[in-house]
Amino acid sequence: MALENLYRISDWLRHRLRLGRWNEAQAWGRRGEDIAHRYLKAKGYRIVARNYRLPAGDGELDLVAWDGPVLVFVEVKSRRVSDYGAPDRAIGPDKRRNLLRTAVHYALDRKRALEPNPPFRFDIVNVVWGKSTQVEHIVDAFSATRRLGTGRDPHERRSSAGEPNAGEGAGLTPALGRGSR
């Protein structure tokens, strides 16, 4: 209990410092990532990266972790109120493609450190602030049809310009169900 209170106080102090340096949305988002990090670590995940960015800066993975032998790419979504539904509703097909592209880059960047074609998945952690902070972990939130480090999906539909088409078949398929852990 004392450790939990210490975490709560340190979260609040970090958040106050961030509010002085960042805009409010960034500060709340990073606070949600702190909560998700601690939540997953308590569940036995081994966090190996936070805020991994593509060199061009146009893609980011909030958390990268190992859940046993499975490499897990975690998107953290947070909201201050739940009036508009769960935070993960803001993750559409474009964001999913961006997460996949960034995950492939992460795997290629660390090819020597990873076993060939490690099993992987995409999880989402929702954090909703209120009188008590609510955390929801959605395991295997959406599926990718390609394997890490193998290039594009041979079944991916492409436009005449060679770009993936939006929607179904563009390298991602929706999850069949939402599992919570």
N, C-alpha and C positions, 0 to 999 in steps of 0.2 A: 504494500500500500504506500509506503514512504517513497519507494522508487517511482511509482506511478505519479505521485504528487510532484516529485522532482522533475519528471518528464513534462508534466503539464506546465510547470513554472518556466522551464527552459524553452518550451514551445512558445509560450506567451512572450518571453523576452526576445527570442529570435524574430517572432512575428512583428513586434514593435519596432525593432531595428530595420526590418525589411520595409515596413510601411514608410519609413523615413527615406529610403533609397529607391524603392520601386513604386510602380503604380499599384493601386489597391488589388486589382485582379491578379497580378503576378504574385503579390505577397500572399494572398489567400491560396492561390494555386500551389505555391511552394510549401505552405503550411500543410495542405492536404497531402502532398508528396511525403512530408516528414511523417505524418500519421500512417500513411500506407506503408512506408518503409518499416516502421516499427511494428505494425500489424503483421506484415508478412514475415518479418524476422522472428516474431514470437510464434508463428506457425511452423517454423523450421526451414524457411526459405533462406538460401545463402545469396545475399545481394552482392552483385559483382560490378554494377555500374549504376550511376544516377545521372540523369540528364545527358545521356549520350547524344551528341549532335553530329549530323553530317558535316563534312568540311565546308560545304557551301552555306551551312546554317539553315537550310530549308526543311530539315526534318529532325525530330527529336524523339528519343525513347525515354520516358520518365524514369523507369526502373528496369534493370535487367537482372534476373535472378535464376538460380538453379533450384528446382523442386525435385530433389533426388537426381535422376539422370536426365530430366527434362529442362531444357533452356526455356525460360519464361520471359516474354516481353510484356511489360505491364504499363498500361495507360491509366493514369490517375485522373479522375474527373471530380471536381468538388464544386459545391454550391453552398451558399449561405442559407438558403431556404429550399424546402422541397415543394414549393407551390407549383412549380412548372414540370414536375415529374423528376425521374431519376437523372442524375447528371450524365450517365452514359448515353442518353438519347441524343446528345450532341455529337456522337461519333457516327458519321455517315460514310458512304463508300469512298469518298475522296480521302478522308482521314485514314481509313483502313488501308488504302493503297499506299499512302504515305508511310504508315507504320510498317507495312511489309517491306517497302523499299529501304527504309532505314534499318530494319532488322537484317535484311540481306547484306547491307553494307557492313553492319556490325560483325556479322559472321565472317564475311570475306576479310575484314580488317584483322580478325583474330583467327584466321584459318589454321595457323600452326598450333594454337592453344586449344582448339576445339577438335573433338573427334569428327571424322567425316560424317556429314549429314546427321547432326545430332537431332534427336526428337525435340520438337519445340511447340510452343503454343502462345497464344495471345490472351492475356487476362486483363480484366478491367477492375479497378478498385474505385468505388464510389464513396465519396466522403461528403456528408451533409452536416453542416454546423447547425446548432440549435442549443436548447437547454442542455442536451447531451449530444455529443458527436456520434453520428451513426456511420458505420463503416460496412459496406457490402462488397464482398469479393466475388466476382463473376469469373469462374474458372473456364478456360477455353471459350472465351466470349465470342470469337468468330474464327473461322477456319481460313487457312491459306491453301491454295491448291498447288503451290510450288514448294519445293524443298529448299532449305537454306543453302546458299552457295552454288546452286545449280543453274543460275540464269533464269530466263523467263519460262513460264509455264507453256508447254507446247500446245495446250488446249485453249490458251488465251486468245480471245478475238481481238484483232487489231484493225485499225482504220487503214485507209489506203496510204496514209502518211507514216504508217508503222507504229503509231501510238496506240496504247490500249484504249478500248472503248469503255465508257463509263457504265456502271451497273453490273449486272450479273455477267460472269465470264471474263471479267477484267482482272483476273488474277486472284480474286477472293470469292468465297462463297459464304453466305450467311450461316451462322451457327444453327444447328438443328434445334438446339434448346439452350436454356440458360441454366447452368449449374452453379450452385453456391457451395462454398465450403465453410 
